[in-house]
Each structure stands twice: as C-alpha cells, then as structure tokens.
C-alpha cells in the first residue's frame, strides 16, 4: 500500500511540475530568447536555411519538421508557388 501511495504522489507531483519545463527554446544570435513565430518570419527572408544535426534526437527532428512546415506555409502565403 505504501508503494502505491508513493507512486501516486510522484505522478501528481510530476504532473504539477511538468508545466514548468520547456521542451525547447529558440535563441537569436545575441543569445536572447526568440518566439517561434518571429524566428520563422525572419527566416523567410533567406533562400536557404541549414539545420544542425543531433542524431537520434526526436525533439530535434520534430523541430526541424515544424520549422520547415512553417517556413513553407509562410512562403506560400507571401508569394504564389
């Protein structure tokens, strides 16, 4: 019974504290935090965007996909393809 209580307590504690953690954060060239929307808007001015590679990092691969999709959507609305 004691193990069940500790497990429940840990689950409740983790669910409350999980909101304090960010899965990722973008930074500008000066090291200041930048919102994803602003990053995408600034990147649309470039013809080529390089992504750094961190092998076997699912969050990194997911971010690369999401930024690429956002860039495509932004370019599509800015000009006709």
PDB file of N, CA, C and O in Angstrom:
ATOM      1  N   UNK A   1       0.820  -1.188   0.000  1.00  0.00           N
ATOM      2  CA  UNK A   1       0.000   0.000   0.000  1.00  0.00           C
ATOM      3  C   UNK A   1       0.871   1.263   0.000  1.00  0.00           C
ATOM      4  O   UNK A   1       0.534   2.265  -0.630  1.00  0.00           O
ATOM      5  N   UNK A   2       1.995   1.193   0.718  1.00  0.00           N
ATOM      6  CA  UNK A   2       2.906   2.325   0.790  1.00  0.00           C
ATOM      7  C   UNK A   2       3.485   2.646  -0.587  1.00  0.00           C
ATOM      8  O   UNK A   2       3.624   3.816  -0.941  1.00  0.00           O
ATOM      9  N   UNK A   3       3.824   1.615  -1.366  1.00  0.00           N
ATOM     10  CA  UNK A   3       4.374   1.821  -2.714  1.00  0.00           C
ATOM     11  C   UNK A   3       3.357   2.475  -3.642  1.00  0.00           C
ATOM     12  O   UNK A   3       3.720   3.315  -4.465  1.00  0.00           O
ATOM     13  N   UNK A   4       2.106   2.103  -3.517  1.00  0.00           N
ATOM     14  CA  UNK A   4       1.059   2.693  -4.350  1.00  0.00           C
ATOM     15  C   UNK A   4       0.916   4.176  -4.041  1.00  0.00           C
ATOM     16  O   UNK A   4       0.787   4.993  -4.953  1.00  0.00           O
ATOM     17  N   UNK A   5       0.938   4.528  -2.749  1.00  0.00           N
ATOM     18  CA  UNK A   5       0.814   5.921  -2.342  1.00  0.00           C
ATOM     19  C   UNK A   5       1.983   6.748  -2.871  1.00  0.00           C
ATOM     20  O   UNK A   5       1.785   7.860  -3.360  1.00  0.00           O
ATOM     21  N   UNK A   6       3.194   6.215  -2.776  1.00  0.00           N
ATOM     22  CA  UNK A   6       4.371   6.930  -3.260  1.00  0.00           C
ATOM     23  C   UNK A   6       4.293   7.119  -4.771  1.00  0.00           C
ATOM     24  O   UNK A   6       4.635   8.186  -5.280  1.00  0.00           O
ATOM     25  N   UNK A   7       3.850   6.098  -5.484  1.00  0.00           N
ATOM     26  CA  UNK A   7       3.711   6.189  -6.935  1.00  0.00           C
ATOM     27  C   UNK A   7       2.680   7.259  -7.296  1.00  0.00           C
ATOM     28  O   UNK A   7       2.930   8.078  -8.180  1.00  0.00           O
ATOM     29  N   UNK A   8       1.547   7.263  -6.638  1.00  0.00           N
ATOM     30  CA  UNK A   8       0.510   8.266  -6.898  1.00  0.00           C
ATOM     31  C   UNK A   8       1.040   9.658  -6.583  1.00  0.00           C
ATOM     32  O   UNK A   8       0.795  10.602  -7.335  1.00  0.00           O
ATOM     33  N   UNK A   9       1.753   9.788  -5.492  1.00  0.00           N
ATOM     34  CA  UNK A   9       2.318  11.071  -5.104  1.00  0.00           C
ATOM     35  C   UNK A   9       3.316  11.569  -6.152  1.00  0.00           C
ATOM     36  O   UNK A   9       3.314  12.751  -6.495  1.00  0.00           O
ATOM     37  N   UNK A  10       4.156  10.685  -6.656  1.00  0.00           N
ATOM     38  CA  UNK A  10       5.116  11.062  -7.688  1.00  0.00           C
ATOM     39  C   UNK A  10       4.421  11.487  -8.979  1.00  0.00           C
ATOM     40  O   UNK A  10       4.832  12.463  -9.607  1.00  0.00           O
ATOM     41  N   UNK A  11       3.391  10.777  -9.375  1.00  0.00           N
ATOM     42  CA  UNK A  11       2.651  11.118 -10.588  1.00  0.00           C
ATOM     43  C   UNK A  11       1.999  12.485 -10.439  1.00  0.00           C
ATOM     44  O   UNK A  11       2.059  13.304 -11.357  1.00  0.00           O
ATOM     45  N   UNK A  12       1.381  12.738  -9.299  1.00  0.00           N
ATOM     46  CA  UNK A  12       0.739  14.039  -9.061  1.00  0.00           C
ATOM     47  C   UNK A  12       1.787  15.141  -9.032  1.00  0.00           C
ATOM     48  O   UNK A  12       1.592  16.191  -9.645  1.00  0.00           O
ATOM     49  N   UNK A  13       2.896  14.922  -8.332  1.00  0.00           N
ATOM     50  CA  UNK A  13       3.965  15.910  -8.240  1.00  0.00           C
ATOM     51  C   UNK A  13       4.544  16.222  -9.617  1.00  0.00           C
ATOM     52  O   UNK A  13       4.751  17.388  -9.952  1.00  0.00           O
ATOM     53  N   UNK A  14       4.805  15.198 -10.410  1.00  0.00           N
ATOM     54  CA  UNK A  14       5.375  15.394 -11.744  1.00  0.00           C
ATOM     55  C   UNK A  14       4.409  16.116 -12.666  1.00  0.00           C
ATOM     56  O   UNK A  14       4.835  16.933 -13.482  1.00  0.00           O
ATOM     57  N   UNK A  15       3.125  15.836 -12.555  1.00  0.00           N
ATOM     58  CA  UNK A  15       2.165  16.492 -13.431  1.00  0.00           C
ATOM     59  C   UNK A  15       2.049  17.974 -13.104  1.00  0.00           C
ATOM     60  O   UNK A  15       1.826  18.779 -14.008  1.00  0.00           O
ATOM     61  N   UNK A  16       2.194  18.357 -11.841  1.00  0.00           N
ATOM     62  CA  UNK A  16       2.172  19.769 -11.492  1.00  0.00           C
ATOM     63  C   UNK A  16       3.448  20.479 -11.937  1.00  0.00           C
ATOM     64  O   UNK A  16       3.388  21.614 -12.408  1.00  0.00           O
ATOM     65  N   UNK A  17       4.580  19.837 -11.798  1.00  0.00           N
ATOM     66  CA  UNK A  17       5.849  20.458 -12.142  1.00  0.00           C
ATOM     67  C   UNK A  17       6.177  20.365 -13.624  1.00  0.00           C
ATOM     68  O   UNK A  17       7.050  21.093 -14.096  1.00  0.00           O
ATOM     69  N   UNK A  18       5.523  19.513 -14.357  1.00  0.00           N
ATOM     70  CA  UNK A  18       5.815  19.359 -15.788  1.00  0.00           C
ATOM     71  C   UNK A  18       5.511  20.642 -16.545  1.00  0.00           C
ATOM     72  O   UNK A  18       6.099  20.883 -17.600  1.00  0.00           O
ATOM     73  N   UNK A  19       4.625  21.456 -16.044  1.00  0.00           N
ATOM     74  CA  UNK A  19       4.277  22.698 -16.716  1.00  0.00           C
ATOM     75  C   UNK A  19       5.406  23.719 -16.651  1.00  0.00           C
ATOM     76  O   UNK A  19       5.400  24.682 -17.418  1.00  0.00           O
ATOM     77  N   UNK A  20       6.360  23.537 -15.770  1.00  0.00           N
ATOM     78  CA  UNK A  20       7.456  24.475 -15.616  1.00  0.00           C
ATOM     79  C   UNK A  20       8.603  24.221 -16.589  1.00  0.00           C
ATOM     80  O   UNK A  20       9.510  25.046 -16.694  1.00  0.00           O
ATOM     81  N   UNK A  21       8.581  23.106 -17.296  1.00  0.00           N
ATOM     82  CA  UNK A  21       9.672  22.741 -18.183  1.00  0.00           C
ATOM     83  C   UNK A  21       9.296  23.008 -19.630  1.00  0.00           C
ATOM     84  O   UNK A  21       8.171  22.740 -20.050  1.00  0.00           O
ATOM     85  N   UNK A  22      10.253  23.543 -20.392  1.00  0.00           N
ATOM     86  CA  UNK A  22      10.055  23.739 -21.824  1.00  0.00           C
ATOM     87  C   UNK A  22      10.747  22.608 -22.566  1.00  0.00           C
ATOM     88  O   UNK A  22      11.838  22.182 -22.186  1.00  0.00           O
ATOM     89  N   UNK A  23      10.118  22.128 -23.612  1.00  0.00           N
ATOM     90  CA  UNK A  23      10.742  21.073 -24.421  1.00  0.00           C
ATOM     91  C   UNK A  23      11.850  21.658 -25.287  1.00  0.00           C
ATOM     92  O   UNK A  23      12.806  20.961 -25.628  1.00  0.00           O
ATOM     93  N   UNK A  24      11.728  22.934 -25.644  1.00  0.00           N
ATOM     94  CA  UNK A  24      12.726  23.580 -26.484  1.00  0.00           C
ATOM     95  C   UNK A  24      12.608  25.095 -26.321  1.00  0.00           C
ATOM     96  O   UNK A  24      11.601  25.597 -25.823  1.00  0.00           O
ATOM     97  N   UNK A  25      13.625  25.801 -26.737  1.00  0.00           N
ATOM     98  CA  UNK A  25      13.619  27.263 -26.762  1.00  0.00           C
ATOM     99  C   UNK A  25      14.560  27.724 -27.857  1.00  0.00           C
ATOM    100  O   UNK A  25      15.670  27.206 -27.977  1.00  0.00           O
ATOM    101  N   UNK A  26      14.137  28.681 -28.650  1.00  0.00           N
ATOM    102  CA  UNK A  26      14.988  29.247 -29.688  1.00  0.00           C
ATOM    103  C   UNK A  26      15.654  30.512 -29.158  1.00  0.00           C
ATOM    104  O   UNK A  26      15.098  31.229 -28.325  1.00  0.00           O
ATOM    105  N   UNK A  27      16.869  30.768 -29.667  1.00  0.00           N
ATOM    106  CA  UNK A  27      17.623  31.957 -29.278  1.00  0.00           C
ATOM    107  C   UNK A  27      18.118  32.660 -30.535  1.00  0.00           C
ATOM    108  O   UNK A  27      18.413  32.015 -31.541  1.00  0.00           O
ATOM    109  N   UNK A  28      18.206  33.990 -30.473  1.00  0.00           N
ATOM    110  CA  UNK A  28      18.748  34.732 -31.608  1.00  0.00           C
ATOM    111  C   UNK A  28      20.269  34.768 -31.523  1.00  0.00           C
ATOM    112  O   UNK A  28      20.855  34.172 -30.619  1.00  0.00           O
ATOM    113  N   UNK A  29      20.906  35.460 -32.455  1.00  0.00           N
ATOM    114  CA  UNK A  29      22.367  35.472 -32.500  1.00  0.00           C
ATOM    115  C   UNK A  29      22.995  36.190 -31.308  1.00  0.00           C
ATOM    116  O   UNK A  29      24.190  36.037 -31.058  1.00  0.00           O
ATOM    117  N   UNK A  30      22.210  36.969 -30.573  1.00  0.00           N
ATOM    118  CA  UNK A  30      22.710  37.647 -29.373  1.00  0.00           C
ATOM    119  C   UNK A  30      22.468  36.820 -28.112  1.00  0.00           C
ATOM    120  O   UNK A  30      22.842  37.232 -27.013  1.00  0.00           O
ATOM    121  N   UNK A  31      21.844  35.659 -28.271  1.00  0.00           N
ATOM    122  CA  UNK A  31      21.585  34.787 -27.130  1.00  0.00           C
ATOM    123  C   UNK A  31      20.293  35.093 -26.395  1.00  0.00           C
ATOM    124  O   UNK A  31      20.066  34.564 -25.307  1.00  0.00           O
ATOM    125  N   UNK A  32      19.445  35.933 -26.964  1.00  0.00           N
ATOM    126  CA  UNK A  32      18.160  36.257 -26.345  1.00  0.00           C
ATOM    127  C   UNK A  32      17.089  35.296 -26.857  1.00  0.00           C
ATOM    128  O   UNK A  32      17.116  34.868 -28.011  1.00  0.00           O
ATOM    129  N   UNK A  33      16.158  34.971 -25.984  1.00  0.00           N
ATOM    130  CA  UNK A  33      15.056  34.093 -26.389  1.00  0.00           C
ATOM    131  C   UNK A  33      14.263  34.743 -27.512  1.00  0.00           C
ATOM    132  O   UNK A  33      14.049  35.955 -27.528  1.00  0.00           O
ATOM    133  N   UNK A  34      13.833  33.905 -28.454  1.00  0.00           N
ATOM    134  CA  UNK A  34      13.014  34.388 -29.570  1.00  0.00           C
ATOM    135  C   UNK A  34      11.844  33.429 -29.762  1.00  0.00           C
ATOM    136  O   UNK A  34      12.019  32.211 -29.707  1.00  0.00           O
ATOM    137  N   UNK A  35      10.684  33.963 -29.981  1.00  0.00           N
ATOM    138  CA  UNK A  35       9.499  33.129 -30.184  1.00  0.00           C
ATOM    139  C   UNK A  35       9.565  32.476 -31.559  1.00  0.00           C
ATOM    140  O   UNK A  35      10.153  33.018 -32.495  1.00  0.00           O
ATOM    141  N   UNK A  36       8.954  31.309 -31.661  1.00  0.00           N
ATOM    142  CA  UNK A  36       8.979  30.534 -32.901  1.00  0.00           C
ATOM    143  C   UNK A  36       8.429  31.337 -34.075  1.00  0.00           C
ATOM    144  O   UNK A  36       8.993  31.301 -35.169  1.00  0.00           O
ATOM    145  N   UNK A  37       7.342  32.054 -33.860  1.00  0.00           N
ATOM    146  CA  UNK A  37       6.725  32.828 -34.936  1.00  0.00           C
ATOM    147  C   UNK A  37       7.686  33.882 -35.472  1.00  0.00           C
ATOM    148  O   UNK A  37       7.778  34.081 -36.683  1.00  0.00           O
ATOM    149  N   UNK A  38       8.402  34.558 -34.575  1.00  0.00           N
ATOM    150  CA  UNK A  38       9.362  35.574 -35.006  1.00  0.00           C
ATOM    151  C   UNK A  38      10.530  34.935 -35.751  1.00  0.00           C
ATOM    152  O   UNK A  38      11.001  35.478 -36.751  1.00  0.00           O
ATOM    153  N   UNK A  39      10.993  33.794 -35.273  1.00  0.00           N
ATOM    154  CA  UNK A  39      12.078  33.083 -35.942  1.00  0.00           C
ATOM    155  C   UNK A  39      11.688  32.732 -37.369  1.00  0.00           C
ATOM    156  O   UNK A  39      12.450  32.972 -38.305  1.00  0.00           O
ATOM    157  N   UNK A  40      10.505  32.167 -37.530  1.00  0.00           N
ATOM    158  CA  UNK A  40      10.030  31.765 -38.860  1.00  0.00           C
ATOM    159  C   UNK A  40       9.903  32.987 -39.758  1.00  0.00           C
ATOM    160  O   UNK A  40      10.290  32.945 -40.926  1.00  0.00           O
ATOM    161  N   UNK A  41       9.361  34.075 -39.217  1.00  0.00           N
ATOM    162  CA  UNK A  41       9.206  35.290 -40.021  1.00  0.00           C
ATOM    163  C   UNK A  41      10.561  35.816 -40.493  1.00  0.00           C
ATOM    164  O   UNK A  41      10.694  36.241 -41.640  1.00  0.00           O
ATOM    165  N   UNK A  42      11.566  35.788 -39.614  1.00  0.00           N
ATOM    166  CA  UNK A  42      12.901  36.246 -40.001  1.00  0.00           C
ATOM    167  C   UNK A  42      13.566  35.300 -41.001  1.00  0.00           C
ATOM    168  O   UNK A  42      14.285  35.747 -41.895  1.00  0.00           O
ATOM    169  N   UNK A  43      13.329  34.002 -40.855  1.00  0.00           N
ATOM    170  CA  UNK A  43      13.949  33.026 -41.755  1.00  0.00           C
ATOM    171  C   UNK A  43      13.360  33.067 -43.157  1.00  0.00           C
ATOM    172  O   UNK A  43      14.011  32.621 -44.102  1.00  0.00           O
ATOM    173  N   UNK A  44      12.156  33.583 -43.320  1.00  0.00           N
ATOM    174  CA  UNK A  44      11.538  33.621 -44.653  1.00  0.00           C
ATOM    175  C   UNK A  44      12.276  34.544 -45.613  1.00  0.00           C
ATOM    176  O   UNK A  44      12.078  34.459 -46.825  1.00  0.00           O
ATOM    177  N   UNK A  45      13.121  35.423 -45.091  1.00  0.00           N
ATOM    178  CA  UNK A  45      13.898  36.308 -45.954  1.00  0.00           C
ATOM    179  C   UNK A  45      15.071  35.600 -46.626  1.00  0.00           C
ATOM    180  O   UNK A  45      15.672  36.138 -47.556  1.00  0.00           O
ATOM    181  N   UNK A  46      15.400  34.397 -46.160  1.00  0.00           N
ATOM    182  CA  UNK A  46      16.552  33.660 -46.687  1.00  0.00           C
ATOM    183  C   UNK A  46      16.117  32.638 -47.730  1.00  0.00           C
ATOM    184  O   UNK A  46      15.017  32.090 -47.661  1.00  0.00           O
ATOM    185  N   UNK A  47      16.998  32.391 -48.696  1.00  0.00           N
ATOM    186  CA  UNK A  47      16.732  31.381 -49.717  1.00  0.00           C
ATOM    187  C   UNK A  47      17.061  29.981 -49.218  1.00  0.00           C
ATOM    188  O   UNK A  47      16.444  29.007 -49.650  1.00  0.00           O
ATOM    189  N   UNK A  48      18.033  29.871 -48.306  1.00  0.00           N
ATOM    190  CA  UNK A  48      18.484  28.574 -47.792  1.00  0.00           C
ATOM    191  C   UNK A  48      18.574  28.652 -46.272  1.00  0.00           C
ATOM    192  O   UNK A  48      19.085  29.627 -45.720  1.00  0.00           O
ATOM    193  N   UNK A  49      18.077  27.623 -45.606  1.00  0.00           N
ATOM    194  CA  UNK A  49      18.176  27.526 -44.145  1.00  0.00           C
ATOM    195  C   UNK A  49      18.807  26.178 -43.823  1.00  0.00           C
ATOM    196  O   UNK A  49      18.312  25.137 -44.254  1.00  0.00           O
ATOM    197  N   UNK A  50      19.889  26.197 -43.073  1.00  0.00           N
ATOM    198  CA  UNK A  50      20.562  24.972 -42.654  1.00  0.00           C
ATOM    199  C   UNK A  50      20.148  24.619 -41.233  1.00  0.00           C
ATOM    200  O   UNK A  50      20.073  25.486 -40.363  1.00  0.00           O
ATOM    201  N   UNK A  51      19.883  23.348 -41.009  1.00  0.00           N
ATOM    202  CA  UNK A  51      19.580  22.843 -39.672  1.00  0.00           C
ATOM    203  C   UNK A  51      20.775  22.048 -39.168  1.00  0.00           C
ATOM    204  O   UNK A  51      21.325  21.222 -39.896  1.00  0.00           O
ATOM    205  N   UNK A  52      21.177  22.293 -37.933  1.00  0.00           N
ATOM    206  CA  UNK A  52      22.213  21.467 -37.324  1.00  0.00           C
ATOM    207  C   UNK A  52      21.649  20.091 -37.045  1.00  0.00           C
ATOM    208  O   UNK A  52      20.440  19.942 -36.867  1.00  0.00           O
ATOM    209  N   UNK A  53      22.488  19.104 -37.005  1.00  0.00           N
ATOM    210  CA  UNK A  53      22.019  17.727 -36.810  1.00  0.00           C
ATOM    211  C   UNK A  53      22.465  17.196 -35.462  1.00  0.00           C
ATOM    212  O   UNK A  53      23.628  17.318 -35.077  1.00  0.00           O
ATOM    213  N   UNK A  54      21.539  16.620 -34.772  1.00  0.00           N
ATOM    214  CA  UNK A  54      21.788  15.958 -33.499  1.00  0.00           C
ATOM    215  C   UNK A  54      21.166  14.568 -33.637  1.00  0.00           C
ATOM    216  O   UNK A  54      19.976  14.389 -33.376  1.00  0.00           O
ATOM    217  N   UNK A  55      21.964  13.597 -34.043  1.00  0.00           N
ATOM    218  CA  UNK A  55      21.456  12.266 -34.360  1.00  0.00           C
ATOM    219  C   UNK A  55      20.674  11.664 -33.197  1.00  0.00           C
ATOM    220  O   UNK A  55      21.023  11.836 -32.029  1.00  0.00           O
ATOM    221  N   UNK A  56      19.613  10.958 -33.551  1.00  0.00           N
ATOM    222  CA  UNK A  56      18.759  10.240 -32.605  1.00  0.00           C
ATOM    223  C   UNK A  56      18.079  11.147 -31.596  1.00  0.00           C
ATOM    224  O   UNK A  56      17.748  10.702 -30.497  1.00  0.00           O
ATOM    225  N   UNK A  57      17.861  12.416 -31.946  1.00  0.00           N
ATOM    226  CA  UNK A  57      17.136  13.331 -31.079  1.00  0.00           C
ATOM    227  C   UNK A  57      15.764  13.574 -31.693  1.00  0.00           C
ATOM    228  O   UNK A  57      15.631  14.344 -32.644  1.00  0.00           O
ATOM    229  N   UNK A  58      14.762  12.928 -31.158  1.00  0.00           N
ATOM    230  CA  UNK A  58      13.425  13.035 -31.745  1.00  0.00           C
ATOM    231  C   UNK A  58      12.878  14.451 -31.634  1.00  0.00           C
ATOM    232  O   UNK A  58      12.173  14.899 -32.538  1.00  0.00           O
ATOM    233  N   UNK A  59      13.177  15.164 -30.565  1.00  0.00           N
ATOM    234  CA  UNK A  59      12.694  16.544 -30.430  1.00  0.00           C
ATOM    235  C   UNK A  59      13.364  17.435 -31.475  1.00  0.00           C
ATOM    236  O   UNK A  59      12.719  18.324 -32.030  1.00  0.00           O
ATOM    237  N   UNK A  60      14.639  17.209 -31.746  1.00  0.00           N
ATOM    238  CA  UNK A  60      15.355  17.984 -32.757  1.00  0.00           C
ATOM    239  C   UNK A  60      14.762  17.734 -34.143  1.00  0.00           C
ATOM    240  O   UNK A  60      14.537  18.676 -34.903  1.00  0.00           O
ATOM    241  N   UNK A  61      14.514  16.492 -34.466  1.00  0.00           N
ATOM    242  CA  UNK A  61      13.931  16.159 -35.771  1.00  0.00           C
ATOM    243  C   UNK A  61      12.521  16.728 -35.893  1.00  0.00           C
ATOM    244  O   UNK A  61      12.139  17.209 -36.960  1.00  0.00           O
ATOM    245  N   UNK A  62      11.755  16.679 -34.824  1.00  0.00           N
ATOM    246  CA  UNK A  62      10.399  17.224 -34.824  1.00  0.00           C
ATOM    247  C   UNK A  62      10.439  18.735 -35.048  1.00  0.00           C
ATOM    248  O   UNK A  62       9.634  19.268 -35.812  1.00  0.00           O
ATOM    249  N   UNK A  63      11.374  19.431 -34.386  1.00  0.00           N
ATOM    250  CA  UNK A  63      11.509  20.877 -34.562  1.00  0.00           C
ATOM    251  C   UNK A  63      11.913  21.226 -35.991  1.00  0.00           C
ATOM    252  O   UNK A  63      11.400  22.189 -36.561  1.00  0.00           O
ATOM    253  N   UNK A  64      12.817  20.460 -36.566  1.00  0.00           N
ATOM    254  CA  UNK A  64      13.216  20.700 -37.948  1.00  0.00           C
ATOM    255  C   UNK A  64      12.009  20.589 -38.879  1.00  0.00           C
ATOM    256  O   UNK A  64      11.827  21.418 -39.770  1.00  0.00           O
ATOM    257  N   UNK A  65      11.200  19.575 -38.671  1.00  0.00           N
ATOM    258  CA  UNK A  65       9.999  19.392 -39.482  1.00  0.00           C
ATOM    259  C   UNK A  65       9.034  20.560 -39.300  1.00  0.00           C
ATOM    260  O   UNK A  65       8.538  21.109 -40.284  1.00  0.00           O
ATOM    261  N   UNK A  66       8.766  20.943 -38.061  1.00  0.00           N
ATOM    262  CA  UNK A  66       7.798  22.006 -37.784  1.00  0.00           C
ATOM    263  C   UNK A  66       8.261  23.349 -38.317  1.00  0.00           C
ATOM    264  O   UNK A  66       7.450  24.109 -38.846  1.00  0.00           O
ATOM    265  N   UNK A  67       9.537  23.660 -38.192  1.00  0.00           N
ATOM    266  CA  UNK A  67      10.058  24.921 -38.729  1.00  0.00           C
ATOM    267  C   UNK A  67       9.988  24.891 -40.256  1.00  0.00           C
ATOM    268  O   UNK A  67       9.627  25.894 -40.873  1.00  0.00           O
ATOM    269  N   UNK A  68      10.326  23.763 -40.872  1.00  0.00           N
ATOM    270  CA  UNK A  68      10.247  23.642 -42.330  1.00  0.00           C
ATOM    271  C   UNK A  68       8.806  23.812 -42.808  1.00  0.00           C
ATOM    272  O   UNK A  68       8.558  24.508 -43.793  1.00  0.00           O
ATOM    273  N   UNK A  69       7.867  23.190 -42.125  1.00  0.00           N
ATOM    274  CA  UNK A  69       6.450  23.331 -42.485  1.00  0.00           C
ATOM    275  C   UNK A  69       5.982  24.777 -42.328  1.00  0.00           C
ATOM    276  O   UNK A  69       5.255  25.293 -43.176  1.00  0.00           O
ATOM    277  N   UNK A  70       6.402  25.428 -41.240  1.00  0.00           N
ATOM    278  CA  UNK A  70       6.016  26.822 -41.002  1.00  0.00           C
ATOM    279  C   UNK A  70       6.624  27.742 -42.062  1.00  0.00           C
ATOM    280  O   UNK A  70       5.968  28.676 -42.526  1.00  0.00           O
ATOM    281  N   UNK A  71       7.881  27.478 -42.446  1.00  0.00           N
ATOM    282  CA  UNK A  71       8.513  28.270 -43.500  1.00  0.00           C
ATOM    283  C   UNK A  71       7.788  28.092 -44.833  1.00  0.00           C
ATOM    284  O   UNK A  71       7.561  29.061 -45.558  1.00  0.00           O
ATOM    285  N   UNK A  72       7.430  26.865 -45.146  1.00  0.00           N
ATOM    286  CA  UNK A  72       6.706  26.595 -46.388  1.00  0.00           C
ATOM    287  C   UNK A  72       5.365  27.319 -46.390  1.00  0.00           C
ATOM    288  O   UNK A  72       4.994  27.941 -47.385  1.00  0.00           O
ATOM    289  N   UNK A  73       4.643  27.241 -45.283  1.00  0.00           N
ATOM    290  CA  UNK A  73       3.341  27.900 -45.182  1.00  0.00           C
ATOM    291  C   UNK A  73       3.486  29.420 -45.297  1.00  0.00           C
ATOM    292  O   UNK A  73       2.671  30.073 -45.948  1.00  0.00           O
ATOM    293  N   UNK A  74       4.514  29.977 -44.671  1.00  0.00           N
ATOM    294  CA  UNK A  74       4.753  31.417 -44.725  1.00  0.00           C
ATOM    295  C   UNK A  74       5.106  31.853 -46.145  1.00  0.00           C
ATOM    296  O   UNK A  74       4.576  32.844 -46.647  1.00  0.00           O
ATOM    297  N   UNK A  75       5.998  31.111 -46.783  1.00  0.00           N
ATOM    298  CA  UNK A  75       6.381  31.434 -48.168  1.00  0.00           C
ATOM    299  C   UNK A  75       5.201  31.303 -49.114  1.00  0.00           C
ATOM    300  O   UNK A  75       5.052  32.088 -50.050  1.00  0.00           O
ATOM    301  N   UNK A  76       4.366  30.308 -48.864  1.00  0.00           N
ATOM    302  CA  UNK A  76       3.204  30.071 -49.726  1.00  0.00           C
ATOM    303  C   UNK A  76       2.218  31.235 -49.635  1.00  0.00           C
ATOM    304  O   UNK A  76       1.623  31.617 -50.643  1.00  0.00           O
ATOM    305  N   UNK A  77       2.038  31.805 -48.438  1.00  0.00           N
ATOM    306  CA  UNK A  77       1.122  32.921 -48.284  1.00  0.00           C
ATOM    307  C   UNK A  77       1.741  34.222 -48.766  1.00  0.00           C
ATOM    308  O   UNK A  77       1.021  35.117 -49.209  1.00  0.00           O
ATOM    309  N   UNK A  78       3.092  34.349 -48.689  1.00  0.00           N
ATOM    310  CA  UNK A  78       3.772  35.568 -49.125  1.00  0.00           C
ATOM    311  C   UNK A  78       3.849  35.686 -50.644  1.00  0.00           C
ATOM    312  O   UNK A  78       3.815  36.790 -51.190  1.00  0.00           O
ATOM    313  N   UNK A  79       3.952  34.560 -51.315  1.00  0.00           N
ATOM    314  CA  UNK A  79       4.070  34.582 -52.780  1.00  0.00           C
ATOM    315  C   UNK A  79       3.338  33.390 -53.363  1.00  0.00           C
ATOM    316  O   UNK A  79       2.992  32.441 -52.659  1.00  0.00           O
ATOM    317  N   UNK A  80       3.117  33.457 -54.637  1.00  0.00           N
ATOM    318  CA  UNK A  80       2.440  32.317 -55.267  1.00  0.00           C
ATOM    319  C   UNK A  80       3.468  31.306 -55.742  1.00  0.00           C
ATOM    320  O   UNK A  80       4.485  31.673 -56.333  1.00  0.00           O
ATOM    321  N   UNK A  81       3.202  30.034 -55.484  1.00  0.00           N
ATOM    322  CA  UNK A  81       4.076  28.954 -55.933  1.00  0.00           C
ATOM    323  C   UNK A  81       3.589  28.423 -57.249  1.00  0.00           C
ATOM    324  O   UNK A  81       4.188  27.503 -57.804  1.00  0.00           O
TER     325      UNK A  81
END
